[in-house]
Amino acid sequence: MTAIEQALHTLKDNGYKLTDKREDLLRTVSEESRYMTAKEVQERIQNKYPSISQDTVYRNLHTFVQLNLLEETEWNGEKWFRFRCSVDQHHHHFICTTCGDSKELTMCPMNFFEDQLPDCAIASHRFEVFGTCAKCLSLAS
């Protein structure tokens, strides 16, 4: 079963209607190994669905995040989305702020922070590194 088929199965199992738009939204995000904004996703499917609003795209992407189909981050006050990583173990990302490409980071800094907070119970965390990837740096020079 492909990742898209699994995602569609998850949607159906959670009571969501399977539509061509939802499938195309998932396919669009899955075709990229990078984070994308809702606006970018909308622009990619605009030819097929000229009347689709950015709000509709955003709502569906947010639903996909809630169902653990997509990952979400925030940069400069804007939400960015990517298809769920194939890595099952705990990891973090480096995210290029120019092209949205991401690289998986397997080292987690939480051990250091847990040592700094001995009397606290950490419920969750997020750790992301933002910068410019090698490809974008080479294009800028």
HELIX and SHEET records of a PDB file:
HELIX    1   1 ALA A    3  ASP A   13  1                                  11    
HELIX    2   2 ASP A   20  SER A   30  1                                  11    
HELIX    3   3 ALA A   38  ILE A   45  1                                   8    
HELIX    4   4 GLN A   54  GLN A   66  1                                  13    
HELIX    5   5 MET A  110  GLN A  116  1                                   7    
HELIX    6   6 ALA A  134  ALA A  140  1                                   7    
SHEET    1   A 3 MET A  36  THR A  37  0                                        
SHEET    2   A 3 GLU A  78  PHE A  83 -1                                        
SHEET    3   A 3 LEU A  70  TRP A  75 -1                                        
SHEET    1   B 3 SER A 102  LEU A 105  0                                        
SHEET    2   B 3 HIS A  92  CYS A  96 -1                                        
SHEET    3   B 3 GLU A 128  GLY A 131  1                                        
END                                                                             
